[in-house]
Structure formats: C-alpha cells, structure tokens
Amino acid sequence: MSRDDTAQTVARALLDSDAFLLRPARPFRLTSGLLAPFYINCRRLLSHAEARSRVAEAQAAAIRGAFDLGEIDMVAGGVTAGVPFATLVADRLALPLVYVRSEPKGHGTGSQIEGGDVAGKRVLLVEDLITTATSILKFANALRGAGATVRDVSVIFSRITEAALPALAEAGLSLAVLCDLETLLALAQADGLADDRALADVRGFLADPKAWSEAHERAA
C-alpha cells in the first residue's frame, strides 16, 4: 500500500468511526487551554471493529515499510491513548509489548513502565497522534531512562506543530505518520461532512490558533 493509499484508508476509518469532530459553534477546549473548532479522537476507533482493524493493519504495514524490524525488539504504547494501538501493532508484528505511564506509579512497585524489562532493548514507540510532541518526548525519555534504545515512533494521525519537528530531530527520533489533517479534511469535504464555512473556521484556527481561540472566547 502506498503512502497516499494508507492516508486515505486511515482517513476513511477515522470518518467511519466518528473520530473527526467538527464543531465551530461549540469549540473544543484543548490541553493547551485554547479553543479549537475541531478535535481528532482516535479512541473512537476502538469501538468500531472494522475501522479499528483497517487502521491496525495499515499501521503495521507502515511500520514494516518505514523501519527495519530487525532493529526493533519491542513495542511500547503511551498511557492511555497509545496503549490499545500499540497492542494491536505488537500482535501483528509478533513483538513483545510494554506500556509507559506519564509518571511513575505512586504505589506498589512505583513503576513507570509495565509489561517487562526494556533495558538493552530497541523499542518502537506507538502513539495515536502527535501535535506538540510533548507526550512522545516524555515517553521516549522514560524508556531511555530505563535503559532502552528509542529511535522510531509511529503515529496514526498528525497535526504536528512547527516546533515539534526540530524537537523530535534533536531527540534523535524518526517519525512515521499514517494520516494528516489535509487528507482528512479533503475526504470530509468530499463526503459532505464539512462545509465551506466550517473549513474556513478550521483554516482560520490553523493559521493563528491563539487569535481564533481568543475571538471565540469573547463570543462565548
């Protein structure tokens, strides 16, 4: 499957599972605190078996094409959103699996990484999406702190910010992306799920997220 075919397959799965939420009149509050007219919720894939399977197969195939499996000993998923997708990929690649918390557990063993020992292992990190890369960098650093080698990252969806790319490069991380926002928006428009006015709101937000958010804060 070509890169374009993969992007189209994943975009279709996201739309079929209602993972693309477009709501300019009632914007979503992001982790950053900003308001946004849309939200990508890859977790919606989990309750749609056929769409979930399509994405898992596409992600496993993309990983085989992007990375040398002979250089990967283990798959890791970040808590929480990355864990189910890492599990699906690990099964398809027949590789061991661990998951990484954002912080060490506050009781019991106090572990941050669960499922096995990563020391000396070459680990592929799987996440649902990337924007600022903050979570990915945190998970990669936790794995490295436990003795793993982490060079490769696979994500289902990307709306990556300009600052994230140099941060990934500086951290020595290579990123494989299945689908991006342009592909998803084009398919949503073709399906009649996004009209010109809604798309204008999305474009306005992408051009200047802070200004778009502030304007809608005032209008609320």
C-alpha positions as CSV (number, residue, x, y, z in Angstrom):
1,M,0.0,0.0,0.0
2,S,1.4,3.4,-1.0
3,R,1.7,6.3,1.5
4,D,-1.3,8.0,-0.2
5,D,-3.4,4.9,0.0
6,T,-2.5,4.4,3.6
7,A,-3.5,8.0,4.4
8,Q,-6.8,7.6,2.6
9,T,-7.5,4.3,4.4
10,V,-6.9,5.8,7.8
11,A,-8.9,9.0,7.0
12,R,-11.8,6.8,5.9
13,A,-11.6,4.8,9.1
14,L,-11.5,8.0,11.2
15,L,-14.6,9.3,9.5
16,D,-16.4,6.0,9.7
17,S,-15.8,5.8,13.4
18,D,-16.8,9.5,14.0
19,A,-13.3,10.2,15.3
20,F,-13.3,13.6,13.4
21,L,-15.4,16.0,15.4
22,L,-16.1,19.4,13.8
23,R,-17.9,21.9,15.9
24,P,-17.0,25.6,15.2
25,A,-20.1,26.9,17.1
26,R,-19.2,25.0,20.2
27,P,-15.4,24.8,20.2
28,F,-13.4,22.2,22.0
29,R,-11.1,23.1,24.8
30,L,-7.6,21.7,24.1
31,T,-5.0,20.6,26.7
32,S,-3.2,23.9,25.9
33,G,-6.3,25.8,27.1
34,L,-7.0,27.1,23.6
35,L,-10.4,26.7,21.9
36,A,-10.5,24.8,18.6
37,P,-13.2,24.2,16.0
38,F,-12.3,20.5,15.6
39,Y,-11.0,17.6,17.6
40,I,-9.5,14.3,16.5
41,N,-10.5,11.5,18.9
42,C,-8.7,8.3,17.8
43,R,-10.2,6.5,20.7
44,R,-13.4,6.3,18.8
45,L,-11.8,3.7,16.6
46,L,-11.7,1.3,19.4
47,S,-15.5,0.6,19.4
48,H,-15.6,0.2,15.6
49,A,-14.1,-3.2,14.9
50,E,-13.8,-2.9,11.1
51,A,-12.3,0.6,11.1
52,R,-10.0,-0.4,14.0
53,S,-8.8,-3.4,12.1
54,R,-8.1,-1.3,9.0
55,V,-6.0,1.1,11.0
56,A,-4.1,-1.6,12.8
57,E,-3.3,-3.3,9.5
58,A,-2.2,0.0,7.9
59,Q,-0.1,0.9,10.9
60,A,1.7,-2.4,11.0
61,A,2.3,-2.2,7.2
62,A,3.6,1.3,7.5
63,I,6.0,0.3,10.3
64,R,7.3,-2.5,8.2
65,G,7.9,-0.1,5.3
66,A,9.4,2.7,7.4
67,F,11.6,0.9,9.9
68,D,13.9,-2.2,9.9
69,L,12.0,-4.7,12.1
70,G,15.3,-6.5,12.6
71,E,16.3,-3.4,14.7
72,I,13.2,-3.5,16.9
73,D,12.9,-5.8,19.9
74,M,9.7,-4.4,21.5
75,V,6.7,-2.1,21.1
76,A,5.7,0.5,23.6
77,G,2.5,2.4,24.0
78,G,2.0,5.6,26.0
79,V,-0.8,5.7,28.5
80,T,-3.6,6.0,27.8
81,A,-4.4,6.5,24.1
82,G,-1.3,4.8,22.7
83,V,-1.7,1.6,24.6
84,P,-4.5,-0.1,22.6
85,F,-2.9,0.8,19.2
86,A,0.5,-0.4,20.4
87,T,-1.2,-3.7,21.5
88,L,-2.8,-4.1,18.0
89,V,0.5,-3.4,16.3
90,A,2.6,-5.6,18.6
91,D,0.2,-8.5,17.8
92,R,0.5,-8.0,14.1
93,L,4.3,-7.7,14.3
94,A,4.6,-10.6,16.8
95,L,6.7,-8.4,19.2
96,P,6.7,-8.0,23.0
97,L,4.7,-5.1,24.4
98,V,5.1,-2.7,27.3
99,Y,3.3,0.5,28.2
100,V,4.6,3.7,29.7
101,R,2.8,6.0,32.2
102,S,3.3,9.7,32.1
103,E,4.6,9.5,35.6
104,P,5.8,6.6,37.9
105,K,3.0,4.8,39.7
106,G,2.5,6.2,43.2
107,H,2.0,2.9,44.9
108,G,3.0,-0.8,44.6
109,T,6.2,-1.1,42.6
110,G,6.3,2.5,41.7
111,S,6.9,1.6,38.1
112,Q,6.5,3.9,35.1
113,I,7.0,1.1,32.5
114,E,4.8,-2.0,32.8
115,G,4.9,-5.3,30.9
116,G,8.6,-6.2,31.0
117,D,12.2,-5.0,31.3
118,V,13.2,-2.6,28.5
119,A,16.9,-2.4,29.5
120,G,19.1,-3.1,26.5
121,K,16.0,-3.3,24.2
122,R,15.4,-1.4,21.0
123,V,11.9,-0.1,21.4
124,L,9.4,1.3,18.9
125,L,7.0,3.8,20.4
126,V,3.4,3.8,19.2
127,E,1.0,6.7,19.8
128,D,-2.4,7.7,18.5
129,L,-1.5,11.2,17.3
130,I,1.1,14.0,17.5
131,T,0.7,17.8,17.9
132,T,3.4,19.3,20.0
133,A,5.3,16.0,20.6
134,T,5.4,16.7,24.3
135,S,3.9,13.3,25.3
136,I,6.1,11.4,22.8
137,L,9.2,13.0,24.1
138,K,8.2,12.3,27.7
139,F,7.5,8.6,26.9
140,A,10.8,8.2,24.9
141,N,12.8,9.8,27.8
142,A,11.2,7.4,30.3
143,L,12.1,4.4,28.1
144,R,15.6,5.7,27.7
145,G,15.9,6.3,31.4
146,A,15.1,2.6,31.9
147,G,17.9,1.6,29.6
148,A,16.0,1.2,26.2
149,T,17.1,2.5,22.9
150,V,14.3,4.5,21.3
151,R,14.7,5.8,17.7
152,D,11.4,5.1,16.0
153,V,7.9,6.4,16.6
154,S,4.7,5.6,14.7
155,V,1.5,7.6,15.0
156,I,-1.9,7.2,13.4
157,F,-2.6,10.9,12.9
158,S,-0.5,14.1,12.7
159,R,-1.3,17.7,13.3
160,I,2.3,18.4,14.1
161,T,3.3,21.9,15.1
162,E,6.4,23.7,13.7
163,A,8.2,23.5,17.0
164,A,7.7,19.7,17.2
165,L,9.8,18.7,14.2
166,P,13.1,20.1,15.5
167,A,12.4,18.8,18.9
168,L,12.0,15.3,17.5
169,A,15.2,15.7,15.5
170,E,17.1,16.9,18.5
171,A,15.9,13.9,20.5
172,G,17.0,11.6,17.7
173,L,13.5,10.3,16.9
174,S,12.3,9.2,13.5
175,L,8.6,9.7,12.9
176,A,6.3,7.6,10.7
177,V,2.8,9.1,10.2
178,L,-0.2,7.4,8.7
179,C,-2.6,10.3,8.0
180,D,-2.5,14.1,8.3
181,L,-5.2,16.8,8.6
182,E,-5.1,17.8,4.9
183,T,-6.1,14.3,3.8
184,L,-8.8,14.1,6.5
185,L,-10.2,17.5,5.6
186,A,-10.3,16.7,1.9
187,L,-12.2,13.5,2.5
188,A,-14.6,15.1,4.9
189,Q,-15.4,17.8,2.4
190,A,-15.9,15.2,-0.4
191,D,-18.3,13.3,1.9
192,G,-20.2,16.4,2.7
193,L,-19.2,16.3,6.4
194,A,-17.5,19.7,6.3
195,D,-19.0,22.7,4.5
196,D,-17.0,25.7,3.3
197,R,-17.9,27.7,6.4
198,A,-16.6,25.0,8.8
199,L,-13.5,24.5,6.7
200,A,-12.9,28.3,6.9
201,D,-13.0,28.1,10.6
202,V,-10.5,25.2,10.6
203,R,-8.2,27.1,8.3
204,G,-8.5,30.2,10.5
205,F,-7.6,28.2,13.6
206,L,-4.6,26.6,11.9
207,A,-3.4,30.0,10.6
208,D,-3.5,31.5,14.1
209,P,-4.7,29.3,16.9
210,K,-4.4,31.9,19.6
211,A,-6.3,34.6,17.7
212,W,-9.1,32.2,16.7
213,S,-9.4,31.0,20.3
214,E,-9.5,34.5,21.8
215,A,-12.1,35.6,19.3
216,H,-14.3,32.7,20.3
217,E,-13.7,33.2,24.0
218,R,-15.1,36.7,23.6
219,A,-18.0,35.5,21.6
220,A,-19.0,32.8,24.2
